[in-house]
Amino acid sequence: MPKRCPNCKSEITRYQEFCYQCGAPIRHVAKRPKVDLGVEWKWFIVGFLLPPLGYAWFFFFSRNHYDAALSAFKGAIAASILSFLVYQMLSLVSCLGLADPTTTGVLPVARSVFRA
């Protein structure tokens, strides 16, 4: 059964703080659950920007500061995967001949557009 406004009896949701029809405040508003991804973002960013530091933090401090060390390790893993994928993409572009090694790496199509 849907929840109703005590003032105008219009249908309301669990998270509304006031009625959208009459503006009456709603008591007993349910709090939205916080999403916990299990990551301490400052350590994830440190690990992402400085992967060797993220790996070192995990291996040396995982006993005392497990959550922070794991977050730094996740950041380092994410940075390593991203850099590997970028390297593979650039290698593929080079192997297919899409990049001209005599220039600054500009694609031939883009070079012909900017020449005109």
C-alpha positions in Angstrom: 0.0 0.0 0.0 1.5 3.4 -1.0 2.2 6.0 1.6 -0.2 9.0 1.6 0.2 12.6 2.7 -1.5 13.2 6.1 -2.8 16.6 4.9 -4.1 16.1 1.3 -4.0 12.3 0.9 -1.9 12.4 -2.3 0.6 9.6 -2.9 4.2 10.2 -1.7 7.4 8.2 -1.8 9.5 7.0 1.2 12.1 9.7 0.8 10.0 12.8 0.4 10.5 15.4 3.1 7.4 17.3 2.1 4.3 16.7 0.0 4.6 17.9 -3.6 0.9 18.7 -3.9 0.2 20.7 -0.7 3.7 21.4 0.7 3.0 19.8 4.1 6.0 18.4 5.9 6.2 14.6 6.1 7.2 13.0 9.4 9.2 9.8 9.6 11.1 10.3 6.4 13.3 7.3 5.6 16.9 8.1 5.1 18.5 7.2 1.8 21.0 4.4 2.3 24.6 5.4 1.7 26.4 3.5 -0.9 29.6 2.0 0.5 32.0 0.8 -2.2 34.6 -0.3 0.3 37.1 2.3 -1.0 38.9 5.1 0.9 39.0 7.5 -2.0 42.1 9.5 -0.9 44.2 6.4 -0.8 42.7 5.1 -4.0 43.7 8.3 -5.7 47.2 8.2 -4.2 47.6 4.6 -5.5 46.2 5.6 -8.9 48.5 8.5 -9.4 51.6 6.8 -7.9 51.2 3.0 -8.4 54.5 2.1 -6.9 53.5 3.9 -3.7 50.1 2.1 -3.7 51.8 -1.3 -4.0 54.3 -0.4 -1.3 51.6 0.9 1.0 49.7 -2.3 0.6 52.6 -4.6 1.3 54.1 -2.7 4.2 51.0 -1.4 6.0 48.2 -3.9 5.3 48.4 -5.3 8.8 47.8 -2.0 10.6 45.8 0.0 8.1 44.1 -2.6 6.0 41.3 -0.5 4.5 43.6 2.3 3.4 46.2 -0.1 2.1 43.6 -2.1 0.1 42.2 1.1 -1.4 45.8 2.2 -2.4 46.3 -1.2 -3.9 43.0 -1.0 -5.9 44.1 2.4 -7.2 47.5 1.0 -8.2 45.9 -1.9 -10.0 43.4 0.4 -11.8 46.3 2.6 -13.0 48.3 -0.4 -14.1 45.4 -1.8 -16.1 44.6 1.6 -17.7 48.3 2.2 -18.7 48.4 -1.3 -20.2 45.3 -0.7 -22.2 46.6 2.7 -23.5 49.9 1.1 -24.4 48.1 -1.7 -26.3 45.9 0.8 -28.1 48.9 2.9 -29.2 50.7 -0.2 -30.3 47.7 -1.2 -32.4 47.5 2.2 -34.0 51.2 2.1 -34.8 51.0 -1.5 -36.2 48.0 -0.6 -38.4 49.9 2.3 -39.9 47.4 4.9 -38.7 50.2 7.0 -37.1 53.0 8.6 -39.1 56.2 8.1 -37.2 57.9 11.0 -39.0 55.5 13.5 -37.4 54.4 14.1 -33.9 52.1 11.1 -33.9 49.3 13.0 -35.7 46.9 10.8 -37.6 47.3 11.3 -41.4 43.6 12.2 -41.7 43.9 15.0 -39.2 47.1 16.2 -40.8 45.4 16.5 -44.2 42.5 18.4 -42.7 44.7 20.9 -41.0 46.8 21.5 -44.1 43.9 22.7 -46.1 
